[in-house]
Amino acid sequence: MPTPAPFKARSWLFAPGDSEKKMGKAADGDADIVLLDLEDSVMPENKGAARELVAGFLSSREDRERLWVRVNPLSGGETAADLAAIMPARPGGLLLPKAEGRGDVETLDQMLTEHEAKNGIAAGSTKVAALVTETAKAMFHTGDYAGAPRLVAMSWGAEDLSSALGARIQFQPNGAYMPTFELARSLCLLGAAAASVAPIETIQSDFRDLDGLRERALMVRSQGYRGMLAIHPAQVPIINEAFTPSAEELSEARAIIAAFDANPGAGTVGLNGAMLDRPHLELARALLASAE
């Protein structure tokens, strides 16, 4: 199966699958990935109509590589109907909610392989991202995803986990997540690093707090996150900017690489009064690669 090609993954904007207007507004914006949602934003009685609407919307667009679909979870019995409706329209990828380990991604891969063959789609070309902390069981399997087929990104969610736990409060008085939810964020990051896929931060539900969004996005990026989920188009420019390396960062990374190039074989080099070792070099290379 082919290795998924690199793709921009800074901003992932949800749009309800039962609203053609909202899907159009999201797709016409600057989000790197648009997530046409068939799960939480669609009432059960509207899912059939939403599937048809999403399939029609996908078929009408030329930029389907960045148009993904959040399908319903495998545990709910709706995923097969989702795929039957949308796969002929060739979405760029799928977001799998409530994933509880690598086995769920493998099951989805098998289902996708059948639909790709049926619809003349290149085998393995439909990418997958997974939400990996939405149930209590899922929290114990965030490190299981290495080698999972099609998987290119992992994200986490506080809302469904809160419901699963019966937790009424997600945030501390200072605005930080309560420990269990902070643990979910950390486990997602560690699991994604172990699986060599992109870790994607969860949503900020207060879409009007753009200053808080910027602060949070910069904070999680500094910890290793590569992008963030969004629920409103106004959040997209903030997220894109926060996850784009600045000119100063790029200049520093080039200087680090040049210092090591000037000292071949050296384990450490001095630069601007600091002693740098090989991990600094790898971080600099990764930063430049992300900008490219």
N, C-alpha and C positions, 0 to 999 in steps of 0.2 A: 504494500500500500504506500502511495507517495507521501513524503513528508509535507505537511501543510506549508504553503508559502508564507513568508513574513507579511504582516499586515499592520496597519495603524490600529492602535487599541487604546487611545487615550480616553475618548468619551463614548459611552454606550447609552443611548437615549431610548427609553421606553416610550411606546405609543400604543394606545389601546387598539386591539385588533377589530373592534366593532365600530370604529370611527374612521371613516375614510378621510375626513377633514384633518383629524389629528395625525394620522399616518402621513398624509401629504405634507403637513407643516414640518413634521420631524424629518422626513426624507429630503425636503428641500433646504434644510439647514446644514450646519457644518459638523454634525456629529460624525465621528469616524465609523461607528456602528449604530444602526437604527434597529431597535428590538421591537418588532411587531408582536404584540402580546396576546396570546390566547389563554393565558392562565389567570392570574389574580385580578386583572382589570376587566375581565369578561364574566358576567353572571352565567351560571350553568345553563339557563334556558336560552342564552344567546350564543352559545359556543358554536353551534352548527352554522348559523348565519355569519359569525365572525370568521370561521374557516373559509367560507366562500369569499368573503370580502378581502381577506388577506391574500388569498390565491389570486384574485382578480387584480389587486393592487400590485402584487409582485409582477404579474404578467405585463402590466402596463409600464414598467420601469426598465431603463437601460442599466441602472447602477445596482443590480441585484447582489453584487459581491459584498456590498456593505449593508444590505438589507437582510437581517436575520430574523428568526421567529423564536420567541419563547414558547415552547410547547408545554403541554400539561405533563405533570410528573408521571413516571412509569407506574407508580403505585395507584394512580387514580383511574386507570382503564380508559383514558381518553387519548393517549399518545398515538395509537394506531390510526385513529380517525383523523387526528391532526396531520400526520404524515401523508395519509392518502389524499388529503385535500390540497396540501401545500407543495409537496415535492414535484408535481408536474410543472409548477411555476419556478422551480430552481432557486430557492433562497440561498444566500451566500453561506449561511450557517444556522445552527440551532443553539439556543440556550436551554439547557436541561435543568429544571428546578428540582429541589429536594433530592439531589443525588446522594446516595449513601455508600459510595465506594466505587472502585474501578469497575466492578461487575455491572453497574448500571450503565456506564459509558459503553461497555462492550455489548450490552443488550441493544442499546440505541444504535451502535455501529452495525450490528447485524440487520436491524430493521432498515437502516439507511442504505445499506448495500443492496438490498432487494429493490428498493424504490429507485435507486440510481440506475440499476440494470434495466428496470422496467421503463424508465423515462429517458434513456439514452444519455445519462449524465456520467461523466468520468468517475470511475470507481474511486472512492475515498476523497473526493474533492469537496464534499460538504463538511465544513468545519464544525466543531462542537466546543462550546464552553459549558461549564457546570457550576451550579450553585451548590456549595459543598458543606454548609453548616446549618441547614434549615430544620434539621431534626436532631434530637439528642443522639440517636445512633450515628448520624452522619459525622458528628464531631469526633468520633473515635476512628474514623476512616479517612481523614484528610491527608494522611501520608501514603495512601494506597494507589495514587493515580499515575505513578511513573509508568510510561509505556502504554497508557490507555490510548486506543486508536482514535484518531481525528482530533483529540483534545488539544486546544491551543490556549485556553485561558481557564482560570478558576476564580470564582467570586464567592462572597459570603452574604448572608442576610440576617438581620436582627429581628425583623418583624415575625417571620414564621417561627424562628427559634423561640422568640418570646412567647408565642402562642403555645408552642409545644411544651414549654417549661411551666406555663402558667405564671409567667413573670409579668407583673403589672408595670414595672419601672425598668427602663433600659439605661437611663442616664443618671449619673451622679449630679449633685447640686452644681458642680463646676462645669458641667457640660460634657465631661468625659463619659465614655461607656462604663457601665457596671462591669465588674471583673469577668463574669461569664461571657459577656459579649466582646470584651477586649480579647479574651482567650480565643473566641471564634475568629476574630480578625487575625490574630497571630498564627493560628493553626492554618488558616487559608494561605497566608503568606509563606509559611514554611512548607506546606504541601505543594504549592505551586513551584517553589524553588526546587524541591525534590523531584518534581515531575518535569522540570525545565519548560514550563509554560508561563504565560503572563498572569500575574496576580492582579485582580481588579477590585478596587474598593467598592463597598456597598453604597447605597443611595444616601443623600441627605434629604430628609423629608420636608424640611422647611426651605422651599425653593426661593423664598424671598431674601433669605440671609446669605447674600452673595459674598460678603466679607468673611463670614464664618466658613463658607464653602471654600474660598480661596485658602484660608489658613489650614483647613483640614486637608485639602488636596495636596498642598505643599508638604504638610507633615507626613502623610502616608507615602508620598513619593520619596521622601528622604529615607524612609524605612525599607523601600524596595518595591512598592506598588507601582504598576505601570499604567494604570488608568483607573477610571471611576464610573460607576453607573449614575445615570441622571434621570430625573422624572419630569423635567421641564426644559424647554428650549433655552431659557435664559441661563441655565447652568452650564450649557455646553461651552461657550467661549472661555469661561473661567477655568473649566477643567482642561480644555485644550492648552491654554496658556500655562497652567500650573505643571502639566506633564510634558511640556516642550523644553528641552535644555536651553538655558539662556546663553547669550554670546559670551558672557564671562565664564560660565561653566565649560563651554566648548574650548575657549582659549586656554583655560587651566588644564583641561584634559590633553590638549595637543602639547602643552609644555611638558607634562609628565611623560608622555610617550617619547617626545624628543629627548628628554633627559636620559631615559633608558636606552634609546637608540644610540646616544652618544657614548654610552658605557656598556657595550655588549658583554653579556655574561655576568654583569653585576647583579647582586641580589638586592642591594639598596643603593639609592642615589640621594644626593642632597639637592633641594630645590627651594628657593626663597626662605632659607633658614630652617626648613623642615627635612627630616630624614624619612624617605619614602621607600616602601618595600614592594614586593611583587603584587600583593593584593591591590595596592593603589594603581598599579599599571593595568590590571584586569578591569578595575572599575572605570578607568579612563577609556579603555577600549570599548567597554560596553556602552558608555555614555555616547561616544561618537557613533557607534553602530545604531543606537536608538534614534539619533538625529537623522541618520541617513535613511 
